[in-house]
Amino acid sequence: MTESWRDAYREAILEVDPAKIAHRIEVAKAAIRKRLDRQAEPLTKSEFEDIDGALRTLRFLTKEAA
């Protein structure tokens, strides 16, 4: 199982350059969407919960960056 959405999410939440935050958030959201679309590899309950928490945090960061 690839962890690319987790890597993109980590980069978004650790970004300190205000000019790059919005882009990092969009990359993370796209990686999460890609993971959710990958039906050949079902989500575990744990990964579902991780994604839910990540999306909540990304929404918060989006509001803070605006």
CHARMM internal coordinates of N, CA and C (Angstrom, degrees):
IC EDIT
DIST 1 N 1 CA 1.4565
DIST 1 CA 1 C 1.5351
ANGL 1 N 1 CA 1 C 108.99
DIST 1 C 2 N 1.2933
ANGL 1 CA 1 C 2 N 115.27
DIHE 1 N 1 CA 1 C 2 N 131.28
DIST 2 N 2 CA 1.4606
ANGL 1 C 2 N 2 CA 119.57
DIHE 1 CA 1 C 2 N 2 CA 179.29
DIST 2 CA 2 C 1.5275
ANGL 2 N 2 CA 2 C 110.32
DIHE 1 C 2 N 2 CA 2 C -83.07
DIST 2 C 3 N 1.2755
ANGL 2 CA 2 C 3 N 115.59
DIHE 2 N 2 CA 2 C 3 N 147.16
DIST 3 N 3 CA 1.4588
ANGL 2 C 3 N 3 CA 120.74
DIHE 2 CA 2 C 3 N 3 CA -179.61
DIST 3 CA 3 C 1.5274
ANGL 3 N 3 CA 3 C 110.74
DIHE 2 C 3 N 3 CA 3 C -109.02
DIST 3 C 4 N 1.3215
ANGL 3 CA 3 C 4 N 118.27
DIHE 3 N 3 CA 3 C 4 N 24.64
DIST 4 N 4 CA 1.4569
ANGL 3 C 4 N 4 CA 120.49
DIHE 3 CA 3 C 4 N 4 CA -173.45
DIST 4 CA 4 C 1.5255
ANGL 4 N 4 CA 4 C 113.16
DIHE 3 C 4 N 4 CA 4 C -59.74
DIST 4 C 5 N 1.3235
ANGL 4 CA 4 C 5 N 118.04
DIHE 4 N 4 CA 4 C 5 N -35.10
DIST 5 N 5 CA 1.4638
ANGL 4 C 5 N 5 CA 117.97
DIHE 4 CA 4 C 5 N 5 CA 178.86
DIST 5 CA 5 C 1.5239
ANGL 5 N 5 CA 5 C 109.97
DIHE 4 C 5 N 5 CA 5 C -66.58
DIST 5 C 6 N 1.3169
ANGL 5 CA 5 C 6 N 115.90
DIHE 5 N 5 CA 5 C 6 N -35.63
DIST 6 N 6 CA 1.4674
ANGL 5 C 6 N 6 CA 119.37
DIHE 5 CA 5 C 6 N 6 CA 178.79
DIST 6 CA 6 C 1.5333
ANGL 6 N 6 CA 6 C 110.89
DIHE 5 C 6 N 6 CA 6 C -66.21
DIST 6 C 7 N 1.3342
ANGL 6 CA 6 C 7 N 116.04
DIHE 6 N 6 CA 6 C 7 N -40.51
DIST 7 N 7 CA 1.4662
ANGL 6 C 7 N 7 CA 120.07
DIHE 6 CA 6 C 7 N 7 CA 178.32
DIST 7 CA 7 C 1.5309
ANGL 7 N 7 CA 7 C 110.53
DIHE 6 C 7 N 7 CA 7 C -63.24
DIST 7 C 8 N 1.3257
ANGL 7 CA 7 C 8 N 117.01
DIHE 7 N 7 CA 7 C 8 N -45.85
DIST 8 N 8 CA 1.4661
ANGL 7 C 8 N 8 CA 121.19
DIHE 7 CA 7 C 8 N 8 CA 179.81
DIST 8 CA 8 C 1.5268
ANGL 8 N 8 CA 8 C 110.59
DIHE 7 C 8 N 8 CA 8 C -63.39
DIST 8 C 9 N 1.3119
ANGL 8 CA 8 C 9 N 116.61
DIHE 8 N 8 CA 8 C 9 N -40.19
DIST 9 N 9 CA 1.4663
ANGL 8 C 9 N 9 CA 121.57
DIHE 8 CA 8 C 9 N 9 CA 178.30
DIST 9 CA 9 C 1.5305
ANGL 9 N 9 CA 9 C 110.07
DIHE 8 C 9 N 9 CA 9 C -63.50
DIST 9 C 10 N 1.3119
ANGL 9 CA 9 C 10 N 116.51
DIHE 9 N 9 CA 9 C 10 N -46.15
DIST 10 N 10 CA 1.4654
ANGL 9 C 10 N 10 CA 121.53
DIHE 9 CA 9 C 10 N 10 CA 180.00
DIST 10 CA 10 C 1.5298
ANGL 10 N 10 CA 10 C 110.29
DIHE 9 C 10 N 10 CA 10 C -59.53
DIST 10 C 11 N 1.3362
ANGL 10 CA 10 C 11 N 116.48
DIHE 10 N 10 CA 10 C 11 N -42.98
DIST 11 N 11 CA 1.4608
ANGL 10 C 11 N 11 CA 119.71
DIHE 10 CA 10 C 11 N 11 CA 178.99
DIST 11 CA 11 C 1.5267
ANGL 11 N 11 CA 11 C 110.99
DIHE 10 C 11 N 11 CA 11 C -63.49
DIST 11 C 12 N 1.3215
ANGL 11 CA 11 C 12 N 116.98
DIHE 11 N 11 CA 11 C 12 N -36.78
DIST 12 N 12 CA 1.4712
ANGL 11 C 12 N 12 CA 120.50
DIHE 11 CA 11 C 12 N 12 CA 179.90
DIST 12 CA 12 C 1.5245
ANGL 12 N 12 CA 12 C 111.25
DIHE 11 C 12 N 12 CA 12 C -67.05
DIST 12 C 13 N 1.3182
ANGL 12 CA 12 C 13 N 117.41
DIHE 12 N 12 CA 12 C 13 N -44.93
DIST 13 N 13 CA 1.4663
ANGL 12 C 13 N 13 CA 118.43
DIHE 12 CA 12 C 13 N 13 CA -175.59
DIST 13 CA 13 C 1.5276
ANGL 13 N 13 CA 13 C 112.26
DIHE 12 C 13 N 13 CA 13 C -76.63
DIST 13 C 14 N 1.3300
ANGL 13 CA 13 C 14 N 116.76
DIHE 13 N 13 CA 13 C 14 N -19.49
DIST 14 N 14 CA 1.4615
ANGL 13 C 14 N 14 CA 119.81
DIHE 13 CA 13 C 14 N 14 CA 179.81
DIST 14 CA 14 C 1.5280
ANGL 14 N 14 CA 14 C 112.95
DIHE 13 C 14 N 14 CA 14 C -95.64
DIST 14 C 15 N 1.3296
ANGL 14 CA 14 C 15 N 117.20
DIHE 14 N 14 CA 14 C 15 N -6.19
DIST 15 N 15 CA 1.4694
ANGL 14 C 15 N 15 CA 120.55
DIHE 14 CA 14 C 15 N 15 CA -178.54
DIST 15 CA 15 C 1.5238
ANGL 15 N 15 CA 15 C 109.88
DIHE 14 C 15 N 15 CA 15 C -65.00
DIST 15 C 16 N 1.3227
ANGL 15 CA 15 C 16 N 116.03
DIHE 15 N 15 CA 15 C 16 N 130.75
DIST 16 N 16 CA 1.4599
ANGL 15 C 16 N 16 CA 120.76
DIHE 15 CA 15 C 16 N 16 CA -179.94
DIST 16 CA 16 C 1.5280
ANGL 16 N 16 CA 16 C 112.61
DIHE 15 C 16 N 16 CA 16 C -108.81
DIST 16 C 17 N 1.3123
ANGL 16 CA 16 C 17 N 117.46
DIHE 16 N 16 CA 16 C 17 N -14.29
DIST 17 N 17 CA 1.4635
ANGL 16 C 17 N 17 CA 121.46
DIHE 16 CA 16 C 17 N 17 CA -179.91
DIST 17 CA 17 C 1.5332
ANGL 17 N 17 CA 17 C 109.19
DIHE 16 C 17 N 17 CA 17 C -83.57
DIST 17 C 18 N 1.3381
ANGL 17 CA 17 C 18 N 117.11
DIHE 17 N 17 CA 17 C 18 N 111.86
DIST 18 N 18 CA 1.4652
ANGL 17 C 18 N 18 CA 119.79
DIHE 17 CA 17 C 18 N 18 CA -178.34
DIST 18 CA 18 C 1.5351
ANGL 18 N 18 CA 18 C 113.48
DIHE 17 C 18 N 18 CA 18 C -55.92
DIST 18 C 19 N 1.3124
ANGL 18 CA 18 C 19 N 117.55
DIHE 18 N 18 CA 18 C 19 N -28.63
DIST 19 N 19 CA 1.4616
ANGL 18 C 19 N 19 CA 121.33
DIHE 18 CA 18 C 19 N 19 CA -179.47
DIST 19 CA 19 C 1.5264
ANGL 19 N 19 CA 19 C 112.26
DIHE 18 C 19 N 19 CA 19 C -71.77
DIST 19 C 20 N 1.3105
ANGL 19 CA 19 C 20 N 117.25
DIHE 19 N 19 CA 19 C 20 N -18.35
DIST 20 N 20 CA 1.4674
ANGL 19 C 20 N 20 CA 121.56
DIHE 19 CA 19 C 20 N 20 CA -176.43
DIST 20 CA 20 C 1.5286
ANGL 20 N 20 CA 20 C 114.01
DIHE 19 C 20 N 20 CA 20 C -106.25
DIST 20 C 21 N 1.3237
ANGL 20 CA 20 C 21 N 116.99
DIHE 20 N 20 CA 20 C 21 N -13.05
DIST 21 N 21 CA 1.4705
ANGL 20 C 21 N 21 CA 120.05
DIHE 20 CA 20 C 21 N 21 CA -173.05
DIST 21 CA 21 C 1.5259
ANGL 21 N 21 CA 21 C 112.37
DIHE 20 C 21 N 21 CA 21 C -59.40
DIST 21 C 22 N 1.3304
ANGL 21 CA 21 C 22 N 117.68
DIHE 21 N 21 CA 21 C 22 N -48.80
DIST 22 N 22 CA 1.4676
ANGL 21 C 22 N 22 CA 120.66
DIHE 21 CA 21 C 22 N 22 CA -177.30
DIST 22 CA 22 C 1.5243
ANGL 22 N 22 CA 22 C 110.95
DIHE 21 C 22 N 22 CA 22 C -58.46
DIST 22 C 23 N 1.3202
ANGL 22 CA 22 C 23 N 116.77
DIHE 22 N 22 CA 22 C 23 N -41.97
DIST 23 N 23 CA 1.4701
ANGL 22 C 23 N 23 CA 120.28
DIHE 22 CA 22 C 23 N 23 CA 179.29
DIST 23 CA 23 C 1.5281
ANGL 23 N 23 CA 23 C 110.77
DIHE 22 C 23 N 23 CA 23 C -64.59
DIST 23 C 24 N 1.3181
ANGL 23 CA 23 C 24 N 116.62
DIHE 23 N 23 CA 23 C 24 N -44.45
DIST 24 N 24 CA 1.4738
ANGL 23 C 24 N 24 CA 120.48
DIHE 23 CA 23 C 24 N 24 CA 179.97
DIST 24 CA 24 C 1.5260
ANGL 24 N 24 CA 24 C 110.93
DIHE 23 C 24 N 24 CA 24 C -61.73
DIST 24 C 25 N 1.3206
ANGL 24 CA 24 C 25 N 116.88
DIHE 24 N 24 CA 24 C 25 N -39.49
DIST 25 N 25 CA 1.4648
ANGL 24 C 25 N 25 CA 121.02
DIHE 24 CA 24 C 25 N 25 CA 178.63
DIST 25 CA 25 C 1.5263
ANGL 25 N 25 CA 25 C 109.87
DIHE 24 C 25 N 25 CA 25 C -62.97
DIST 25 C 26 N 1.3259
ANGL 25 CA 25 C 26 N 117.32
DIHE 25 N 25 CA 25 C 26 N -45.14
DIST 26 N 26 CA 1.4708
ANGL 25 C 26 N 26 CA 120.98
DIHE 25 CA 25 C 26 N 26 CA 179.87
DIST 26 CA 26 C 1.5239
ANGL 26 N 26 CA 26 C 111.42
DIHE 25 C 26 N 26 CA 26 C -63.71
DIST 26 C 27 N 1.3215
ANGL 26 CA 26 C 27 N 117.46
DIHE 26 N 26 CA 26 C 27 N -39.93
DIST 27 N 27 CA 1.4693
ANGL 26 C 27 N 27 CA 121.27
DIHE 26 CA 26 C 27 N 27 CA 177.54
DIST 27 CA 27 C 1.5290
ANGL 27 N 27 CA 27 C 109.89
DIHE 26 C 27 N 27 CA 27 C -62.58
DIST 27 C 28 N 1.3116
ANGL 27 CA 27 C 28 N 116.69
DIHE 27 N 27 CA 27 C 28 N -42.77
DIST 28 N 28 CA 1.4689
ANGL 27 C 28 N 28 CA 120.91
DIHE 27 CA 27 C 28 N 28 CA 179.27
DIST 28 CA 28 C 1.5219
ANGL 28 N 28 CA 28 C 111.12
DIHE 27 C 28 N 28 CA 28 C -64.46
DIST 28 C 29 N 1.3346
ANGL 28 CA 28 C 29 N 117.23
DIHE 28 N 28 CA 28 C 29 N -44.43
DIST 29 N 29 CA 1.4651
ANGL 28 C 29 N 29 CA 120.23
DIHE 28 CA 28 C 29 N 29 CA 178.63
DIST 29 CA 29 C 1.5233
ANGL 29 N 29 CA 29 C 111.16
DIHE 28 C 29 N 29 CA 29 C -62.27
DIST 29 C 30 N 1.3304
ANGL 29 CA 29 C 30 N 117.04
DIHE 29 N 29 CA 29 C 30 N -40.52
DIST 30 N 30 CA 1.4641
ANGL 29 C 30 N 30 CA 120.78
DIHE 29 CA 29 C 30 N 30 CA 178.86
DIST 30 CA 30 C 1.5315
ANGL 30 N 30 CA 30 C 110.63
DIHE 29 C 30 N 30 CA 30 C -64.43
DIST 30 C 31 N 1.3198
ANGL 30 CA 30 C 31 N 117.09
DIHE 30 N 30 CA 30 C 31 N -40.16
DIST 31 N 31 CA 1.4674
ANGL 30 C 31 N 31 CA 120.89
DIHE 30 CA 30 C 31 N 31 CA 178.78
DIST 31 CA 31 C 1.5290
ANGL 31 N 31 CA 31 C 110.49
DIHE 30 C 31 N 31 CA 31 C -64.94
DIST 31 C 32 N 1.3235
ANGL 31 CA 31 C 32 N 116.73
DIHE 31 N 31 CA 31 C 32 N -38.37
DIST 32 N 32 CA 1.4659
ANGL 31 C 32 N 32 CA 120.38
DIHE 31 CA 31 C 32 N 32 CA 177.72
DIST 32 CA 32 C 1.5248
ANGL 32 N 32 CA 32 C 109.97
DIHE 31 C 32 N 32 CA 32 C -66.57
DIST 32 C 33 N 1.3377
ANGL 32 CA 32 C 33 N 117.21
DIHE 32 N 32 CA 32 C 33 N -44.28
DIST 33 N 33 CA 1.4751
ANGL 32 C 33 N 33 CA 119.96
DIHE 32 CA 32 C 33 N 33 CA 177.77
DIST 33 CA 33 C 1.5313
ANGL 33 N 33 CA 33 C 110.71
DIHE 32 C 33 N 33 CA 33 C -59.26
DIST 33 C 34 N 1.3302
ANGL 33 CA 33 C 34 N 116.09
DIHE 33 N 33 CA 33 C 34 N -41.57
DIST 34 N 34 CA 1.4633
ANGL 33 C 34 N 34 CA 120.44
DIHE 33 CA 33 C 34 N 34 CA 179.42
DIST 34 CA 34 C 1.5305
ANGL 34 N 34 CA 34 C 110.12
DIHE 33 C 34 N 34 CA 34 C -61.79
DIST 34 C 35 N 1.3272
ANGL 34 CA 34 C 35 N 116.51
DIHE 34 N 34 CA 34 C 35 N -41.56
DIST 35 N 35 CA 1.4691
ANGL 34 C 35 N 35 CA 120.46
DIHE 34 CA 34 C 35 N 35 CA 179.03
DIST 35 CA 35 C 1.5269
ANGL 35 N 35 CA 35 C 110.60
DIHE 34 C 35 N 35 CA 35 C -65.45
DIST 35 C 36 N 1.3155
ANGL 35 CA 35 C 36 N 117.19
DIHE 35 N 35 CA 35 C 36 N -41.15
DIST 36 N 36 CA 1.4591
ANGL 35 C 36 N 36 CA 120.20
DIHE 35 CA 35 C 36 N 36 CA -179.78
DIST 36 CA 36 C 1.5298
ANGL 36 N 36 CA 36 C 111.48
DIHE 35 C 36 N 36 CA 36 C -67.52
DIST 36 C 37 N 1.3077
ANGL 36 CA 36 C 37 N 117.61
DIHE 36 N 36 CA 36 C 37 N -29.28
DIST 37 N 37 CA 1.4642
ANGL 36 C 37 N 37 CA 122.10
DIHE 36 CA 36 C 37 N 37 CA 179.55
DIST 37 CA 37 C 1.5284
ANGL 37 N 37 CA 37 C 112.99
DIHE 36 C 37 N 37 CA 37 C -78.74
DIST 37 C 38 N 1.3253
ANGL 37 CA 37 C 38 N 116.84
DIHE 37 N 37 CA 37 C 38 N -14.95
DIST 38 N 38 CA 1.4666
ANGL 37 C 38 N 38 CA 121.11
DIHE 37 CA 37 C 38 N 38 CA -176.89
DIST 38 CA 38 C 1.5356
ANGL 38 N 38 CA 38 C 108.97
DIHE 37 C 38 N 38 CA 38 C -81.78
DIST 38 C 39 N 1.3135
ANGL 38 CA 38 C 39 N 115.74
DIHE 38 N 38 CA 38 C 39 N 85.85
DIST 39 N 39 CA 1.4656
ANGL 38 C 39 N 39 CA 121.63
DIHE 38 CA 38 C 39 N 39 CA -173.11
DIST 39 CA 39 C 1.5246
ANGL 39 N 39 CA 39 C 113.59
DIHE 38 C 39 N 39 CA 39 C -74.84
DIST 39 C 40 N 1.3211
ANGL 39 CA 39 C 40 N 117.30
DIHE 39 N 39 CA 39 C 40 N -18.38
DIST 40 N 40 CA 1.4624
ANGL 39 C 40 N 40 CA 119.57
DIHE 39 CA 39 C 40 N 40 CA -179.73
DIST 40 CA 40 C 1.5319
ANGL 40 N 40 CA 40 C 111.17
DIHE 39 C 40 N 40 CA 40 C -69.05
DIST 40 C 41 N 1.3153
ANGL 40 CA 40 C 41 N 116.23
DIHE 40 N 40 CA 40 C 41 N -16.79
DIST 41 N 41 CA 1.4613
ANGL 40 C 41 N 41 CA 121.59
DIHE 40 CA 40 C 41 N 41 CA -178.73
DIST 41 CA 41 C 1.5305
ANGL 41 N 41 CA 41 C 108.83
DIHE 40 C 41 N 41 CA 41 C -125.03
DIST 41 C 42 N 1.3356
ANGL 41 CA 41 C 42 N 117.31
DIHE 41 N 41 CA 41 C 42 N 88.92
DIST 42 N 42 CA 1.4636
ANGL 41 C 42 N 42 CA 120.26
DIHE 41 CA 41 C 42 N 42 CA -175.93
DIST 42 CA 42 C 1.5265
ANGL 42 N 42 CA 42 C 112.84
DIHE 41 C 42 N 42 CA 42 C -59.99
DIST 42 C 43 N 1.3081
ANGL 42 CA 42 C 43 N 115.00
DIHE 42 N 42 CA 42 C 43 N 150.15
DIST 43 N 43 CA 1.4616
ANGL 42 C 43 N 43 CA 120.59
DIHE 42 CA 42 C 43 N 43 CA 176.62
DIST 43 CA 43 C 1.5213
ANGL 43 N 43 CA 43 C 110.51
DIHE 42 C 43 N 43 CA 43 C -74.75
DIST 43 C 44 N 1.3084
ANGL 43 CA 43 C 44 N 115.42
DIHE 43 N 43 CA 43 C 44 N 139.92
DIST 44 N 44 CA 1.4587
ANGL 43 C 44 N 44 CA 119.29
DIHE 43 CA 43 C 44 N 44 CA 169.32
DIST 44 CA 44 C 1.5343
ANGL 44 N 44 CA 44 C 106.86
DIHE 43 C 44 N 44 CA 44 C -81.69
DIST 44 C 45 N 1.3013
ANGL 44 CA 44 C 45 N 116.11
DIHE 44 N 44 CA 44 C 45 N 164.65
DIST 45 N 45 CA 1.4655
ANGL 44 C 45 N 45 CA 119.76
DIHE 44 CA 44 C 45 N 45 CA 177.66
DIST 45 CA 45 C 1.5256
ANGL 45 N 45 CA 45 C 109.94
DIHE 44 C 45 N 45 CA 45 C -59.48
DIST 45 C 46 N 1.3134
ANGL 45 CA 45 C 46 N 116.50
DIHE 45 N 45 CA 45 C 46 N -40.93
DIST 46 N 46 CA 1.4614
ANGL 45 C 46 N 46 CA 121.50
DIHE 45 CA 45 C 46 N 46 CA -179.78
DIST 46 CA 46 C 1.5300
ANGL 46 N 46 CA 46 C 111.39
DIHE 45 C 46 N 46 CA 46 C -62.93
DIST 46 C 47 N 1.3372
ANGL 46 CA 46 C 47 N 116.85
DIHE 46 N 46 CA 46 C 47 N -45.03
DIST 47 N 47 CA 1.4606
ANGL 46 C 47 N 47 CA 119.35
DIHE 46 CA 46 C 47 N 47 CA -179.88
DIST 47 CA 47 C 1.5313
ANGL 47 N 47 CA 47 C 110.36
DIHE 46 C 47 N 47 CA 47 C -67.20
DIST 47 C 48 N 1.3283
ANGL 47 CA 47 C 48 N 117.72
DIHE 47 N 47 CA 47 C 48 N -38.33
DIST 48 N 48 CA 1.4549
ANGL 47 C 48 N 48 CA 121.00
DIHE 47 CA 47 C 48 N 48 CA 176.86
DIST 48 CA 48 C 1.5262
ANGL 48 N 48 CA 48 C 110.00
DIHE 47 C 48 N 48 CA 48 C -58.26
DIST 48 C 49 N 1.3231
ANGL 48 CA 48 C 49 N 116.26
DIHE 48 N 48 CA 48 C 49 N -45.80
DIST 49 N 49 CA 1.4611
ANGL 48 C 49 N 49 CA 120.52
DIHE 48 CA 48 C 49 N 49 CA 179.58
DIST 49 CA 49 C 1.5226
ANGL 49 N 49 CA 49 C 111.24
DIHE 48 C 49 N 49 CA 49 C -65.04
DIST 49 C 50 N 1.3385
ANGL 49 CA 49 C 50 N 116.51
DIHE 49 N 49 CA 49 C 50 N -38.68
DIST 50 N 50 CA 1.4617
ANGL 49 C 50 N 50 CA 120.45
DIHE 49 CA 49 C 50 N 50 CA 177.50
DIST 50 CA 50 C 1.5306
ANGL 50 N 50 CA 50 C 110.77
DIHE 49 C 50 N 50 CA 50 C -62.76
DIST 50 C 51 N 1.3233
ANGL 50 CA 50 C 51 N 116.94
DIHE 50 N 50 CA 50 C 51 N -43.64
DIST 51 N 51 CA 1.4609
ANGL 50 C 51 N 51 CA 121.40
DIHE 50 CA 50 C 51 N 51 CA 179.52
DIST 51 CA 51 C 1.5239
ANGL 51 N 51 CA 51 C 109.91
DIHE 50 C 51 N 51 CA 51 C -64.86
DIST 51 C 52 N 1.3164
ANGL 51 CA 51 C 52 N 117.21
DIHE 51 N 51 CA 51 C 52 N -42.61
DIST 52 N 52 CA 1.4643
ANGL 51 C 52 N 52 CA 120.63
DIHE 51 CA 51 C 52 N 52 CA 178.93
DIST 52 CA 52 C 1.5303
ANGL 52 N 52 CA 52 C 110.21
DIHE 51 C 52 N 52 CA 52 C -59.02
DIST 52 C 53 N 1.3010
ANGL 52 CA 52 C 53 N 116.76
DIHE 52 N 52 CA 52 C 53 N -46.45
DIST 53 N 53 CA 1.4652
ANGL 52 C 53 N 53 CA 120.75
DIHE 52 CA 52 C 53 N 53 CA 178.54
DIST 53 CA 53 C 1.5228
ANGL 53 N 53 CA 53 C 112.15
DIHE 52 C 53 N 53 CA 53 C -64.62
DIST 53 C 54 N 1.3205
ANGL 53 CA 53 C 54 N 116.62
DIHE 53 N 53 CA 53 C 54 N -39.89
DIST 54 N 54 CA 1.4656
ANGL 53 C 54 N 54 CA 120.65
DIHE 53 CA 53 C 54 N 54 CA 178.89
DIST 54 CA 54 C 1.5213
ANGL 54 N 54 CA 54 C 110.70
DIHE 53 C 54 N 54 CA 54 C -62.99
DIST 54 C 55 N 1.3270
ANGL 54 CA 54 C 55 N 117.21
DIHE 54 N 54 CA 54 C 55 N -43.49
DIST 55 N 55 CA 1.4667
ANGL 54 C 55 N 55 CA 120.14
DIHE 54 CA 54 C 55 N 55 CA 179.98
DIST 55 CA 55 C 1.5283
ANGL 55 N 55 CA 55 C 111.32
DIHE 54 C 55 N 55 CA 55 C -64.75
DIST 55 C 56 N 1.3173
ANGL 55 CA 55 C 56 N 116.87
DIHE 55 N 55 CA 55 C 56 N -37.40
DIST 56 N 56 CA 1.4708
ANGL 55 C 56 N 56 CA 120.22
DIHE 55 CA 55 C 56 N 56 CA 177.18
DIST 56 CA 56 C 1.5269
ANGL 56 N 56 CA 56 C 110.17
DIHE 55 C 56 N 56 CA 56 C -62.95
DIST 56 C 57 N 1.3164
ANGL 56 CA 56 C 57 N 116.02
DIHE 56 N 56 CA 56 C 57 N -44.54
DIST 57 N 57 CA 1.4623
ANGL 56 C 57 N 57 CA 120.49
DIHE 56 CA 56 C 57 N 57 CA 179.80
DIST 57 CA 57 C 1.5233
ANGL 57 N 57 CA 57 C 110.82
DIHE 56 C 57 N 57 CA 57 C -65.16
DIST 57 C 58 N 1.3280
ANGL 57 CA 57 C 58 N 117.43
DIHE 57 N 57 CA 57 C 58 N -41.52
DIST 58 N 58 CA 1.4613
ANGL 57 C 58 N 58 CA 120.43
DIHE 57 CA 57 C 58 N 58 CA 179.32
DIST 58 CA 58 C 1.5280
ANGL 58 N 58 CA 58 C 111.04
DIHE 57 C 58 N 58 CA 58 C -64.58
DIST 58 C 59 N 1.3331
ANGL 58 CA 58 C 59 N 117.49
DIHE 58 N 58 CA 58 C 59 N -37.57
DIST 59 N 59 CA 1.4755
ANGL 58 C 59 N 59 CA 119.92
DIHE 58 CA 58 C 59 N 59 CA 176.04
DIST 59 CA 59 C 1.5310
ANGL 59 N 59 CA 59 C 110.29
DIHE 58 C 59 N 59 CA 59 C -62.69
DIST 59 C 60 N 1.3187
ANGL 59 CA 59 C 60 N 116.17
DIHE 59 N 59 CA 59 C 60 N -42.17
DIST 60 N 60 CA 1.4628
ANGL 59 C 60 N 60 CA 120.59
DIHE 59 CA 59 C 60 N 60 CA 178.06
DIST 60 CA 60 C 1.5242
ANGL 60 N 60 CA 60 C 110.52
DIHE 59 C 60 N 60 CA 60 C -62.07
DIST 60 C 61 N 1.3258
ANGL 60 CA 60 C 61 N 116.98
DIHE 60 N 60 CA 60 C 61 N -46.79
DIST 61 N 61 CA 1.4678
ANGL 60 C 61 N 61 CA 120.90
DIHE 60 CA 60 C 61 N 61 CA 179.95
DIST 61 CA 61 C 1.5296
ANGL 61 N 61 CA 61 C 111.40
DIHE 60 C 61 N 61 CA 61 C -61.94
DIST 61 C 62 N 1.3349
ANGL 61 CA 61 C 62 N 116.19
DIHE 61 N 61 CA 61 C 62 N -36.88
DIST 62 N 62 CA 1.4617
ANGL 61 C 62 N 62 CA 120.43
DIHE 61 CA 61 C 62 N 62 CA 178.29
DIST 62 CA 62 C 1.5237
ANGL 62 N 62 CA 62 C 110.02
DIHE 61 C 62 N 62 CA 62 C -61.33
DIST 62 C 63 N 1.3135
ANGL 62 CA 62 C 63 N 116.83
DIHE 62 N 62 CA 62 C 63 N -44.54
DIST 63 N 63 CA 1.4716
ANGL 62 C 63 N 63 CA 121.11
DIHE 62 CA 62 C 63 N 63 CA 179.37
DIST 63 CA 63 C 1.5253
ANGL 63 N 63 CA 63 C 111.04
DIHE 62 C 63 N 63 CA 63 C -65.43
DIST 63 C 64 N 1.3282
ANGL 63 CA 63 C 64 N 116.54
DIHE 63 N 63 CA 63 C 64 N -40.86
DIST 64 N 64 CA 1.4641
ANGL 63 C 64 N 64 CA 120.72
DIHE 63 CA 63 C 64 N 64 CA -178.98
DIST 64 CA 64 C 1.5239
ANGL 64 N 64 CA 64 C 111.47
DIHE 63 C 64 N 64 CA 64 C -68.96
DIST 64 C 65 N 1.3197
ANGL 64 CA 64 C 65 N 117.03
DIHE 64 N 64 CA 64 C 65 N -33.24
DIST 65 N 65 CA 1.4674
ANGL 64 C 65 N 65 CA 120.74
DIHE 64 CA 64 C 65 N 65 CA -177.63
DIST 65 CA 65 C 1.5234
ANGL 65 N 65 CA 65 C 111.87
DIHE 64 C 65 N 65 CA 65 C -77.10
DIST 65 C 66 N 1.3312
ANGL 65 CA 65 C 66 N 116.25
DIHE 65 N 65 CA 65 C 66 N -18.47
DIST 66 N 66 CA 1.4759
ANGL 65 C 66 N 66 CA 119.69
DIHE 65 CA 65 C 66 N 66 CA -176.94
DIST 66 CA 66 C 1.5089
ANGL 66 N 66 CA 66 C 112.52
DIHE 65 C 66 N 66 CA 66 C -73.87
END
COOR INIT
IC SEED 1 N 1 CA 1 C
IC BUILD
